[in-house]
Amino acid sequence: MTYSSPVGRARWSMASIIVALCAAVLWPRQASALETLCDPAFQDCRAPLIALIDRETVRIDVAFWFMEDGRFSSALERAMARGVPVRVLMDTRANEDYPGNIACLNQIQAAGIPMREKTSDGILHWKMMLFAGQRTVQFSGANYSAEAFVFETPWTAYVDEVIYFTDKASYVNSFMTKFDDVWTTTNGYRNYANVTSVQRAYGTFPIDPELNFPPGGFRERSIASYAAETQRIDASMYRITDRAHTDALIAAAQRGVPVRLVTEQLQYRDESRLWHSWNVDRLWAAGQQYLINGQPSIRVRLRRHAGLSHEKLTVLGSQRMAILGSSNWTSPSADTQLEHNLFTTDAIIYAWSRDHFARKWNNTGGAPETAPFAPLPPDVPQLVSPLPGAISQPLTPTLTWSAGPWAHKYDLYVGTDLANLTKVLNDRELGPYEQSWTMPALAPGTVYYWRVVSRTMAGLWRSTMTCSFKTAGAGGANPMGGCLAGPTPPPDPVPVPEPQDSNVTPSTGGGSNGGSHTDPSSGNGGPVPGLPGRTPSPDGTFTGQRAVPRP
C-alpha cells in the first residue's frame, strides 16, 4: 500500500477541515510527546523506541550499521507476527567487528522480514527507524546495541549519544522518500532475504532543507557553517580524520572565534584511525598558537566516564544552530557512506544541544563527564639505513628511518662534525612510519654523522641516536662502531585541570537531560577506559558495553 502526505490526499470537505482544526487545538497528538532528544547518560532511550515498535500498526522501516541488542530485533519480530509490514536495510560488513549483529540479522531473517544490503563502497551508516502509522522517525549516531541507548550506570558508565525522536511532518516525509529511494535502487544494493518487492511504499516528498543525506553535502555544509560563525563553535565528535573540518575550525580560531571540542581518547591512539590523532593534535597546537584574551582559542577535552564518547554534535553560537546525526568528521562519512544529518536552527533543539554540551564541558551533571586533554608524544624513532658503522656507502645515499604511527614531521641532521651537524630537513611533513631522504652528492671516503628528530602535529618530539657511516672511497677515518645518545626533549605537556575538574557540582538529574524539547539540558564530556564486555544474556542482549572503536 502507498502512503501519501495530507497534501496529496483527496480534498477534505469544509466541515472535515473545521473538525480537524478543532481536534488539533483541543487534543494534542500522541506523537507530539515523542518530539524528544534523549540522553543515555542518565535516560533509558531504548524503552520509548521499543514502545514505538510495539504500537505501530501500519509500517516500520529500519536501517542500521549494526544491531546487537536482541530486544530490538525481538520487537521487530513481534511487529511482523501481528501483520505490520517491516523493511530492513543493513550491511553485513559490520559482522566481523560486531559479531552480535549476526544473531540479530538471523532473527530478523527468520521472522520473514524483507532485508536489503548495501554492497557498494562506503558502509550503510544510517541508524534510524520510521513508523508510518505514528508519523514518527528516530535517528541518531547510536548503533542498536544495549550500551548505546541505555546507561550501564547513570552518569559514570554510558555511551555519549544524541538520540532524536521526531514527528515533524517534513522530517518524516523526507525519511520516507529517502528510504524508498534506497530500497528501490539496484545500484550498490542487493536483496539479502525475504524480498518479494522493491516497490516504493510512500509518495515522493521534497527533502526538508535542514536534512542532509550523504553521500555528498555534509562536509560542504559543515564548513560553510563554521565559516559563518562569529561567536563560538562547540563540538562533540567521535572520529576526526577529514582535515577539511580541522582546517575550517583553525581558520575560525584565527579570526577570533573560540572552539571547544570533546572527543574520544580511544580514537586518539587507534593506529587504524591514525589521522584522528593528526587532526586533534593540529587543533590543540593551533589553540596554543592563536590566543583569545590570553587563552587558547581551541580547547580540547576527553571522556572521563567509562564507556565511549560516540556522539556527533556541533553547536554554533551566533547562528543558533545545531548539527547532529550519524556523520563523523571523516571523508567516508561525507563521500561514500549512507548517512543522515540535521542542520537546524530550531530554537528548542539548539537550546538543548547548547546546554547538553555545556553540561559535559563544565561537569555539572550527576558526575564528572569530561577531563582535560594533553597531546601524547611520538614513538622514539629508529635509524634503519645505513646501518651504524656502515662503510662504502653510495655518494648519494638514501637515509631511512622508522618513526612509528604518530610522527608526521621531521628534522634530519647530517654532517662531518659531530658537534655541528647541518639541518638538512626542517620540520618537514613526510607522514608516519618509515621515511627516507636521498642526500645530494657527499664527499668520497668521508665519515658522516646523522640523526633524525620526529614530531607530532602538536610539536612533541623524540630523537634517534646519532650514528655514522662512511662513503665509498679511499682514505679517511673509520666510522663509530656504535651510536651516541640523541638530544633529550623537554617535558611533554600534561593535562591542565580547569575549574570544572576540581569544583564538580553534581546535579539532581535536571539540566542537559535530553528529555523532551520543553525540558532543555545543561551539558559536558572526558577520558577513562571502557567497561568490560558482557556475555550474551537471556534477555537477548547480545553484547555489552565495550569501549572498542565503532563507526
Protein Blocks (a to p, Z undefined) as FASTA:
>chain_A
ZZddfklmccddfklmmmmmmmmmmpccfklmmmccddfklpcfklmmmmmmmmpckbcc
dddfbdcbfklmmmmmmmmmnopacdddddfklmmmmmmlmmmmmmmmmnopacdddfbe
hiafbdcdddfklopacddfbdcbfklmpcfbghkaccdddddddfbfklmmmmmmmmmm
mmmpcghpacfbhpabfcdfbdcddddfkbccdeehjlmmmmmmmmmpckbccdddfbac
bfklmmmmmmmmmnopacdddddfklmmgfklmmmmmmmmmmmmmmmmmcgehiafbdcd
ddfbgcidfbccdddfklopacedjbdcdfklmmmpccdddddfbfklmmmmmmmmmmmm
nopafbdfbdcdddddddddddfbdcehiahiafbdcddddebjmbcbdcddddfblklc
cdfbghiaebghjdddddddddehiacddddddddfkopacdddddddddedeejidddf
bdcddddddddddddddfklmmccddehiajklpafklccddddddddddddddddfkop
abdcdddddZZ
